[in-house]
Amino acid sequence: MRTFHRIARACAAVADHVVGWLLLITVLVNVAQVFTRYVLNDPLFWTEEVIRFITVWFTFVGAAACTEWNEHMDMNLFAEVKSPRFQALHRALMNLLALAFALIVVWWGTRYTLLNGRDTAPTTGVPMMFIYSSLAVGGALIAIVSLRKLLLALFPGSDPDAPEAPAP
């Protein structure tokens, strides 16, 4: 189980770095578009579509990183409940729901990729398989992270990063 925890944390770290690079690329493409449109008076025709596609990847891969680092917005109605057992069960239920949602996204993302993947984007000609696959990849990453967090809620001692108990 420790190996799974390390793999899941590594997946989340990779997702976090990928999102950072995608954000940088988006900013650079957007700056290029503004420069060519307003300074050169000859806009690039492909930038809007590329930014849209990067944003789709950014959303689904970024959701996995947000799940790992607890960065999603939430309204915890049960924050006042002090029972550690209740809080663990609450975390387990929330992560189980996230896991179920992620598996649905993987299922439908895979279906959309297989059904519509041969289409091409109108401006860039990029196969839509690369765009639709963001749902399956992001959903799989969310599922891995949610499963890890579910296991941590059910088995708190299974975290490899937790400090070891001192020897007697």
C-alpha positions as CSV (number, residue, x, y, z in Angstrom):
1,M,0.0,0.0,0.0
2,R,2.9,2.3,0.7
3,T,4.0,1.9,-3.0
4,F,0.5,3.0,-4.1
5,H,0.6,6.1,-1.9
6,R,4.0,7.1,-3.4
7,I,2.8,6.5,-6.9
8,A,-0.4,8.5,-6.3
9,R,1.6,11.4,-4.8
10,A,4.0,11.3,-7.8
11,C,1.0,11.4,-10.2
12,A,-0.3,14.5,-8.3
13,A,3.1,16.1,-8.4
14,V,3.4,15.5,-12.1
15,A,-0.1,16.9,-12.6
16,D,0.9,20.0,-10.6
17,H,4.0,20.6,-12.8
18,V,2.1,19.9,-16.0
19,V,-0.5,22.5,-15.0
20,G,2.2,25.0,-14.3
21,W,3.7,24.5,-17.8
22,L,0.3,24.7,-19.4
23,L,-0.4,28.0,-17.7
24,L,3.0,29.3,-18.9
25,I,2.3,28.2,-22.5
26,T,-1.2,29.8,-22.4
27,V,0.2,33.1,-21.2
28,L,2.9,33.0,-23.9
29,V,0.4,32.2,-26.7
30,N,-1.9,34.9,-25.4
31,V,0.9,37.5,-25.4
32,A,1.9,36.5,-28.9
33,Q,-1.7,36.9,-30.0
34,V,-2.0,40.4,-28.5
35,F,1.4,41.4,-30.0
36,T,0.6,40.2,-33.5
37,R,-2.9,41.7,-33.4
38,Y,-2.3,45.1,-32.0
39,V,1.4,45.8,-32.9
40,L,1.9,43.9,-36.2
41,N,-1.8,44.3,-37.2
42,D,-1.7,40.7,-38.5
43,P,-3.2,38.4,-35.8
44,L,-2.3,34.7,-35.6
45,F,-5.3,32.6,-36.6
46,W,-4.7,29.6,-34.4
47,T,-4.1,31.1,-30.9
48,E,-7.7,31.2,-29.7
49,E,-8.3,27.5,-30.5
50,V,-4.9,26.5,-28.9
51,I,-5.7,28.4,-25.7
52,R,-9.1,26.8,-25.6
53,F,-7.6,23.3,-25.9
54,I,-4.9,24.0,-23.3
55,T,-7.6,25.2,-20.9
56,V,-9.5,21.9,-21.2
57,W,-6.3,20.0,-20.3
58,F,-5.5,22.5,-17.6
59,T,-9.0,22.0,-16.0
60,F,-8.9,18.2,-15.9
61,V,-5.3,17.7,-15.0
62,G,-5.4,20.6,-12.5
63,A,-8.4,19.0,-10.8
64,A,-6.2,16.0,-9.8
65,A,-3.6,18.4,-8.3
66,C,-6.2,20.3,-6.5
67,T,-7.6,17.1,-5.1
68,E,-4.2,16.0,-3.7
69,W,-3.5,19.4,-2.1
70,N,-7.0,20.0,-0.8
71,E,-7.4,23.1,-2.9
72,H,-11.0,22.6,-4.1
73,M,-13.5,25.0,-2.7
74,D,-15.9,23.4,-0.3
75,M,-18.6,24.1,2.2
76,N,-18.0,21.8,5.1
77,L,-21.2,21.7,7.1
78,F,-19.7,19.3,9.5
79,A,-16.5,21.2,10.5
80,E,-18.0,21.8,13.9
81,V,-18.3,18.1,14.7
82,K,-15.3,17.3,16.9
83,S,-15.5,13.5,16.7
84,P,-12.4,12.1,15.0
85,R,-14.3,9.0,13.9
86,F,-17.0,11.1,12.3
87,Q,-14.5,13.3,10.5
88,A,-12.7,10.2,9.2
89,L,-16.0,8.7,7.9
90,H,-16.9,12.1,6.4
91,R,-13.6,12.3,4.6
92,A,-14.0,8.7,3.4
93,L,-17.5,9.4,2.1
94,M,-16.3,12.6,0.3
95,N,-13.4,10.8,-1.3
96,L,-15.6,7.8,-2.3
97,L,-17.9,10.3,-4.1
98,A,-15.0,11.9,-5.8
99,L,-13.7,8.5,-6.8
100,A,-17.1,7.6,-8.3
101,F,-17.3,10.9,-10.2
102,A,-13.8,10.4,-11.5
103,L,-14.6,6.9,-12.8
104,I,-17.7,8.3,-14.6
105,V,-15.5,11.0,-16.2
106,V,-13.0,8.3,-17.2
107,W,-15.8,6.2,-18.7
108,W,-17.4,9.0,-20.7
109,G,-14.1,10.6,-21.6
110,T,-12.9,7.3,-23.1
111,R,-16.1,6.9,-25.0
112,Y,-16.0,10.5,-26.4
113,T,-12.3,10.0,-27.4
114,L,-13.1,6.7,-29.2
115,L,-16.3,8.1,-30.9
116,N,-15.1,11.5,-31.9
117,G,-11.3,11.2,-31.8
118,R,-11.0,11.1,-35.6
119,D,-12.5,14.5,-36.0
120,T,-10.1,17.4,-36.4
121,A,-10.1,20.9,-35.0
122,P,-11.3,23.5,-37.5
123,T,-8.5,26.0,-37.3
124,T,-5.4,24.0,-36.3
125,G,-6.3,20.6,-37.7
126,V,-5.3,18.9,-34.4
127,P,-7.1,15.5,-34.0
128,M,-9.8,15.9,-31.4
129,M,-8.5,12.6,-29.9
130,F,-5.9,14.7,-28.1
131,I,-8.5,17.1,-26.7
132,Y,-11.1,14.5,-25.7
133,S,-8.5,12.3,-24.0
134,S,-8.0,15.1,-21.4
135,L,-11.2,13.8,-19.8
136,A,-9.9,10.3,-19.5
137,V,-6.5,11.3,-18.3
138,G,-7.7,13.8,-15.8
139,G,-10.4,11.5,-14.6
140,A,-7.8,8.7,-14.1
141,L,-5.5,11.1,-12.1
142,I,-8.4,12.2,-10.0
143,A,-9.4,8.6,-9.4
144,I,-5.9,7.7,-8.3
145,V,-5.6,10.6,-5.9
146,S,-9.1,10.1,-4.5
147,L,-8.4,6.4,-3.9
148,R,-5.3,7.4,-2.0
149,K,-7.2,9.9,0.1
150,L,-10.0,7.3,0.7
151,L,-7.4,4.8,1.9
152,L,-5.9,7.5,4.2
153,A,-9.3,8.2,5.7
154,L,-10.0,4.5,6.3
155,F,-6.4,3.5,7.3
156,P,-4.7,6.6,8.8
157,G,-1.4,4.7,9.5
158,S,-0.9,3.8,5.8
159,D,0.7,7.2,4.9
160,P,4.4,6.6,4.0
161,D,5.1,10.3,4.8
162,A,3.8,10.0,8.4
163,P,6.6,10.0,11.0
164,E,7.5,6.5,12.2
165,A,6.7,5.6,15.8
166,P,9.8,5.5,18.0
167,A,11.2,2.1,18.9
168,P,10.4,0.9,22.4
